[in-house]
């Protein structure tokens, strides 16, 4: 199943995330990643491999966390 792609704002400029591994790495680098929406996204990404439904839920949670912090570039 396809994840993203997401274009996000990072301290180094624009970054394209195309898979769950990239999303997990980005989550670890985000300042304030202990906030609830980032914790939920991280937890969902840990289970994304289990089924298509879990993969879709992880993608939704990651997108939602990006949108809350204004990091998603459309």
C-alpha angles and dihedrals in degrees: 000000000000120000117205127284096225126182107208139179115249132171087261095051131262118001128189117217114197105166144027093261090058091047091052091049091049091050091055090053097049115106109235093025090150090074113114098252091052092047090052092048091049092050092049091050090055089061099037092105094061100077144340090259091054090047091052091047091052091051091049093048092048093049091047092051090050091049093049092056094039093242099124115099111202 
